[in-house]
Amino acid sequence: MDVTAFIRELLFGHDCVIVPGFGGFIENYSPARIDKNSGTFYPPVKKISFNRNLNHNDGLLVGKISGTANINYGDARKLVETFVGDLQRKLQKGEKIVFDNIGSFVNNQEGNLQFEPDSNVNYHLDSYGLESFQCLPLEAYDVRKRIIRHGDRDPVRQASIRKILWRAAVIIPLISVAIAIPLKTDLLKTKTETTSMNPLVAAEFENNKQAVDEVIKEESATIANDVKAITEGPAAPAVVEPVIAETSGYCLITGSFKSEENAITQVNLLKEEGFSPEIVSAPNGFYRVSAMVCSDLNSAKTKKESISKKFPGAWISRKR
């Protein structure tokens, strides 16, 4: 059975996936960024890193295999142990281990395990379908070129005052004659009455007049509202009373499980270590295992340092 397929599926919904006896894959969020040199825009991503010290069994991977393959928890755990054993033997032989769409592992010359993540895969669900794209900047517009180009044109020649007066003396009498002849005679008068005009033309004129009136009314109302807004000024902002959250302690969480059965398994492990654990329901529907409850934050931090030796993934959560 391909265990890496279950690891890939869990990475889409969890920030940390631990392979018991081998190490843990951790997702680190990286926001969207812009490469100014190349003009490339990159979407937000979740980069994968590996920590070989996170090798305890938190029940996440084993529980996923048990529920998907419909086998009991013990058989699923043995399946993972066999998978890790094969990985260790291949690495000791100097072979390169490749997890598809996750990354590759190899032992260096000093015998230390090195992990190289696959940069072509993005496990950030909010970036689904988003790819990087390039947008080159527009060329700068030089106003000086336009000014110089206009300056090269020939200047407009101005007519002298004498030529203007001479032209006016000739044109004005001609205009007066053209106006006087139609007023004193019926030579240029039309025989068509206004009532004989095309009714469609008259209707179009009336419609245009009404449209212009409506535009004037709307612009007047808009100006009046702007003046009123400027005169009255912005409304005073409402005062928001701060809400103080009440807490009743701090829980030391050693694991978060989707299956209640897996959470009970870790509760039994904590009881063997001398703790008084309890199961706390998380907002996302998971079952969190709390090893103990501390009254203040300082004592919770102290307890966390001691319990992290056996449960490296422990964290502090407020109990409400």
Buried (B, 14 or more C-beta within 10 A) or exposed (E): EEBBBBBBEBBEEBEBBBBBBBBBBBBEEBEEEEEEEEEBBBBBBBBBEBBEEBBBBBBBBBBBBBBEEEBEBEEBBEBBBEBBEEBEEBBEEEEEBBBEBBBBBBBEEEEEBEBEBEEEBBBBEEBEEBEEEEEEEEEEEEEEEEEEEEEEEEEEEEEEEEEEEEEEEEEEEEEEEEEEEEEEEEEEEEEEEEEEEEEEEEEEEEEEEEEEEEEEEEEEEEEEEEEEEEEEEEEEEEEEEEEEEEEEBBBBBBBBBBBEBBBBBBBEBBEEEEBEBBBBEEEEEBBBBBBBBBEEEEEBEEBBEEBBEEBBBBEBBEEE
